[in-house]
């Protein structure tokens, strides 16, 4: 299987070519058509299996340009390092698209992040704590969010982020596609899938 056999558009194929990537990893191949169908999905995947591209490729493929630059995609990750990594991967894949991504995380001045968000974007990558702080400050416009990705969910639970996640689920539109990635399936992962996912596919 080659990337050219997936339902990708020219801008994404060109970006993959620039990155010297021709073949999807097993998870990238497996996840693609499910995500494109709009179904909720929970994937069990460890770091290093290519799962960031597994969700970014279909999400960027489904994204449609909007002049108002209100975020349509929200990716939640547990740490600042992961925010930076997902932002970097998104920028690499969207080189040939008019697509803006902003990453926000704690431990830095919130004012500069508020100012950056005022310019608008298509996708936000955030740690749950900083997302809830910015939402409480009225700096986030969330009404257009159509896709939610919760990445490294088991690590989020270890870091005690569950209360913030619940706040976020209540704040963003109910009509959305939910994606969750975790290295393990625990009881808490199953509970969350049962609570917020609609007839999910579990891979």
C-alpha positions in Angstrom: 0.0 0.0 0.0 1.3 3.5 -1.0 0.1 6.9 0.2 -0.9 7.6 -3.4 -3.6 4.8 -3.0 -5.3 6.5 -0.2 -7.9 9.2 -0.9 -5.4 12.1 -0.3 -5.4 15.3 -2.3 -2.4 16.8 -4.1 -1.3 19.2 -1.4 -1.0 16.3 1.1 0.7 14.0 -1.3 3.3 16.7 -2.2 4.0 17.3 1.5 4.5 13.6 2.1 6.8 13.5 -0.9 8.8 16.3 0.6 9.1 14.3 3.8 10.3 11.3 1.8 7.3 9.2 3.0 5.7 6.8 0.5 4.2 4.0 2.5 1.7 4.4 5.4 2.4 2.5 8.7 -0.1 -0.1 9.6 -2.1 2.3 11.9 -2.1 5.0 9.3 -3.5 2.6 6.7 -6.0 1.1 9.2 -7.3 4.4 10.6 -7.7 6.4 7.3 -10.9 5.1 5.9 -12.6 4.9 9.3 -11.9 8.5 10.0 -12.9 9.6 6.6 -16.3 8.0 7.2 -16.9 10.4 10.1 -17.2 7.7 12.7 -15.9 8.1 16.3 -12.8 6.0 16.8 -10.6 4.8 19.7 -7.2 3.5 18.7 -4.7 1.6 20.8 -1.4 2.8 19.7 2.0 3.5 21.4 4.2 6.5 20.7 6.3 5.8 17.6 3.8 3.9 15.6 3.0 6.9 13.4 -0.3 7.7 15.0 0.0 11.5 14.8 0.1 11.3 11.0 -2.7 8.6 11.3 -5.1 11.2 12.5 -3.6 14.3 10.9 -3.8 13.0 7.3 -7.6 12.3 7.3 -8.4 15.4 9.3 -6.5 17.6 6.9 -8.1 15.8 4.0 -11.6 16.5 5.4 -10.9 20.0 6.4 -12.6 22.7 4.3 -11.3 26.3 4.0 -13.3 28.9 6.0 -12.6 32.7 5.7 -13.5 33.4 9.4 -10.6 31.2 10.6 -12.5 29.7 13.5 -10.9 26.5 14.7 -12.5 23.3 13.3 -10.1 20.8 14.9 -9.0 20.5 18.5 -6.2 18.1 19.5 -5.6 17.6 23.2 -2.3 16.2 24.4 -0.8 15.8 27.9 2.5 17.8 27.6 4.1 20.9 26.2 6.5 18.7 24.2 3.7 16.8 22.6 1.9 20.1 21.7 5.1 21.3 19.9 5.5 17.9 18.2 1.9 17.8 16.8 2.1 21.5 15.7 5.4 20.7 13.9 3.9 17.6 12.2 0.8 19.6 11.2 2.9 22.4 9.6 4.9 19.8 7.7 1.8 18.2 6.3 -0.1 21.4 5.5 2.8 23.2 3.7 0.8 23.4 0.5 -2.5 24.4 2.2 -3.8 27.6 3.5 -4.0 26.1 7.0 -3.1 27.6 10.3 -2.4 25.7 13.5 -1.7 27.2 17.0 -0.3 25.3 19.9 -1.1 26.4 23.5 0.3 25.0 26.8 1.0 26.0 30.4 4.2 27.3 31.9 4.3 30.3 29.6 2.6 33.7 29.6 -1.0 33.4 28.6 -1.2 36.9 27.2 0.9 36.1 24.1 -1.2 33.0 23.5 -4.4 35.1 23.8 -3.0 37.5 21.2 -2.1 34.7 18.8 -5.5 33.2 19.1 -7.1 36.5 18.2 -5.7 36.2 14.7 -7.8 33.0 14.2 -6.7 29.5 13.2 -8.0 26.3 11.7 -6.7 23.9 14.4 -5.7 24.2 18.1 -3.3 21.8 19.8 -3.5 22.2 23.5 -2.8 20.7 26.9 -6.2 20.4 28.8 -5.2 22.7 31.6 -4.2 25.6 29.3 -7.2 25.0 27.1 -9.6 25.4 30.1 -7.7 28.5 31.3 -8.0 30.2 27.8 -11.7 29.2 27.5 -12.4 30.6 31.0 -10.7 33.9 29.9 -13.0 34.0 26.8 -10.0 33.7 24.5 -11.2 30.6 22.6 -13.9 30.4 20.0 -15.1 26.9 20.1 -18.4 26.9 18.3 -17.0 25.6 15.0 -15.0 22.6 16.4 -16.1 19.6 14.4 -13.2 17.2 15.3 -11.8 16.3 18.7 -8.6 14.3 19.1 -7.6 13.1 22.6 -4.0 11.8 22.2 -2.0 9.8 24.8 -5.2 9.5 26.9 -3.6 7.1 29.5 -0.9 9.7 30.2 -3.5 12.4 30.6 -5.2 10.2 33.3 -1.9 9.7 35.1 -1.4 13.4 35.1 -4.8 14.0 36.6 -6.4 15.8 33.6 -9.8 14.0 33.8 -11.7 17.0 35.4 -10.4 19.4 32.7 -11.4 17.0 30.0 -14.9 16.8 31.3 -15.1 20.7 31.2 -13.8 20.7 27.6 -16.4 18.1 26.5 -19.2 20.2 27.9 -17.8 23.4 26.3 -17.3 22.3 22.7 -20.2 21.5 20.3 -21.9 18.1 20.9 -22.1 17.4 17.2 -18.5 16.4 16.5 -16.3 13.5 15.5 -14.3 12.1 18.5 -11.0 10.4 18.2 -9.0 8.9 21.1 -5.6 7.3 21.2 -4.2 5.5 24.2 -1.3 3.0 24.7 -3.5 0.8 26.7 -7.2 0.1 27.2 -8.1 0.5 30.8 -11.4 0.7 32.6 -11.2 4.5 32.6 -10.6 4.5 28.8 -13.6 2.2 28.3 -15.7 4.5 30.6 -14.8 7.6 28.6 -15.6 5.8 25.3 -19.0 4.8 26.7 -19.7 8.4 27.9 -18.8 10.6 25.0 -18.4 8.4 21.9 -21.2 7.5 19.5 -21.0 3.9 18.2 -17.2 4.0 18.1 -14.8 1.8 16.2 -12.2 0.4 18.5 -8.9 -0.5 16.8 
